[in-house]
């Protein structure tokens, strides 16, 4: 249908619609520029204390403290290179699936601590044939609630899940537990869990390792 002419005789101009094909990508680009992900917090990693800490993963290495802080305890333990024996024992005993989810502190003996405590045959026997003894041994390293090592020192004692009260005293920057084990890297955090690496095995089981054992973990 012909358009009516303007008074000056020229046909009216059509109104131009916005070029949506160009406008939408431009808006999306602007939104992306103004909503970039926030940088990781510099204080995400919990503070660690103890002589072993310097030899453990840090910064962006696999198993670093900041990464472990966001993991459930079963996953966090799998990433800690010096706790392979302890983690395997928890998993084998079935206790790993039963750990409290509302707060737990783990006094985790290092692989070297287990090697110094048990002979290879003795440890294999515990893992395969004596589930009850193994579970009791592991509970001697678990405390209800999440406690920093300083909190345990201030309290002076702590009761483990096997019902044993252990003394906790200050030794330099960390602590000594049951007058037997030192916390060699304390302060790891996982979901609702604190993990303190110790250098000796707690509990009543006898020492069976000897100088002839060369078990590697």
Protein Blocks (a to p, Z undefined) as FASTA:
>chain_A
ZZdddfkopacdddddddfklmmmmmmmmmmmmmcccdddfklpccdedjklmmpcehjb
ghiaklmmmpcfklmmmmmmklmmmmmmmmmnommmmgcfkbpcdddddfklmmmmpcfk
lmmmmmmmmmmlmmmmmmmmccehjddfklmmmnopacdfkopacddddehjbccehhla
ccfbghiacehiacdddfbdedjbdcfbdfkbccdZZ
